[in-house]
């Protein structure tokens, strides 16, 4: 698990849209903060990362990877390809 201050700092360093969406961060459950950071590291915008993490809480890590791969291919999310 990751403490909130470290979590917020990590998101701020990674996400371009941090200031527009930082109000979402307190709603990310402590058990899923690392997963949230992983989604951000995979170039999703903050609101999409929030939706992905919140809707996948019941998935184990393997199933989550499948879910994230599907999300990358979906036009529903604002995935930023590099």
N, C-alpha and C positions, 0 to 999 in steps of 0.2 A: 504494500500500500504506500501511497505517497501523500505527504502532508499538503494541505491546501496551498500554502504560500509557494512551495516548490512546484506544485501543479500549475498554478497561475503563471508563474515565471516561465516555466517550460512552454506553456501555450503561447505566451506573449512572444517568446523568442522564435517560435515556429510559424505561427499563423499571421498572415497579412491582414486579416480582418478582425484582429483581436479587439480593438477599441469599439467596434460596432456591435460585437457579440459577447463581450466579457460577462455580461449579466447572466448568461447561460451557465457559466462555470460552477456556481454554487449548487446547481441542481444535478450535477453529475455525481452519482453515488461514489463514495470513497473506494469501493471495491472495483470500480470500472474506470478510474482515472487513468491508469496505464493503458487500458484499451482505447480510451479517448485520445490519448497522446499518439498512440499507434495509428489511429485513423487520420489524425492531423498530419502525421509524418508521411502518410500515403496521399497527401495533397488534396484532401477534402476540405471544403470551407467549414467554418465552425458550426453553423446551423445544421448542415448535413451530417457532420460528425456527431453532433448531439442526437439527431434522429436515429442514426445508425446504431449508436451505442445504446440508447434507451430502448430501441426495439429489438435488440439482440441480447439482452441480459440473461435470458435463459439458455443461450447457446454455449456449449463448451468451446474451447479455443479452435479445434479443428473445424467445427461447423461455422464458427465465426469467420474463419478465413474464407470459407465458401461463400458466406453471406457478403463479405467485403468484395470478393471477386465479382459477384453478381452486381453489386452496387456500382462498381467501376464501369461495368458494361451498360448500366442503365442510364437513360436520359433523365431520370427523375432527380438525380443529384448533380450538383455543380462540381463535378470532379475536375480538378485542374491537372491536366496532363503536362508533364515537363518535356 
